[in-house]
Amino acid sequence: MTSPRRALVVIDVQQEYFGGPLEIGYPAHSDSLPRIVGAIDAANAAGVPVAVIQHTAGAGAPVFDPEGPRFALHPAVEERRTDRWKSVVKRFGSVYADTDVAQWLQEQQVDTVTLVGYMTNNCVLASAVEGEGLGLKTEVLADATGAVHLANHVGAVDAQTVHTTLMTLLASNWAAVGAVEEWVAALEAGEPMRRSDLGSSAVAGAQQH
């Protein structure tokens, strides 16, 4: 078994998500932020390449204004930044869309991308799905990501349901999904995380319903 060549991609852990309408609902940022930091510390200690991503909606936008204070990374992430980190500003959901992240990963000889950060229901989801087409294996750390409550003309769903549903969905096809503790153990052992697949997920789902 070949050891994964990992990179940790820290998505949009910006002040925008720690208050206001986009405040992370589940897992609460008071729970997920320490786990994001734990993953960063483990990656730095192991020499795993780290990319830190920030989202922009353009100057003057009501959210993710690059000229506003809420665009900044959370201090717990910012204070861990090193000169080796890859820093990227994106304008789409996926970290790969209109950025050089995929090229950077190739230069680092990475085959497995570990995603942490916000939001489960947008940028984490989009990045995991696009990674498949780029030939990358993806890992998503469920306790180091988070979702918001959603409501629109189709319906309403709470953040916990959004998050747990999307983690199950991602694990069925696009990603290995687990906790930070599980990832750190796999990292130290040089092993991949446990994965599922669409066929076995569908069979198990049919048996339960």
Phi, psi and omega in degrees: 000127180280134178292138178298142172259097193265155162226145176261125179248115184261110190262117163052043176277068186255160183300339179304331186267005184250016177176164178081192187295338181261014180300131182298132184261324181203135341302147180306146182297337176294337176266317186284326182299313178301329180283324172300313180298320178297320178294319178298314181299319180294320179295315179299319181294327183270358182074022178284131177302141181235133171243133178246127188247142171231141181264140174236140172252006179100153181302133179085356179293152182292335174226155179055041175282116184296346178263000182258162184292335184279355175287336187296150171295152173300140182305328181295333175273313183303320184289348179263355182300139174236168179295342181278344182293147171269126180249130185223139169250128182240162178234359175242173181296308183289141177291344182269340187287118177059034174228175176255023182297316181298319179296317179298317179299319178297319178296328178276000181059038180274137173241351183225121183252126178258122184257131169226160176117204192231154348260151174308316189277006179221279189285325176294312179301310183298320182290319179297318181292316181292330179302325180302313181292340178270000180078021181259142168276143182238139170241137177238126180266105192298325182272001177242025174227179181190154183240167176246162171292144182230143173206137176204195185292347180271326182167192180222143181212139181281161187297323180297317179293318177303309186294310184293324177295314182290327175296318177295318178298311181299319181293339181283346184203314195263345188204155163276127185242132178193184181271162179302318180302317178296319180294317180298319178297318178294321178298313182293329180273351184067034184240156173287159173283159177298136180238157170245192177204168186295319182297309182291327177295321179291319179297313180297321178297318179296323181291330181275347182233000000 
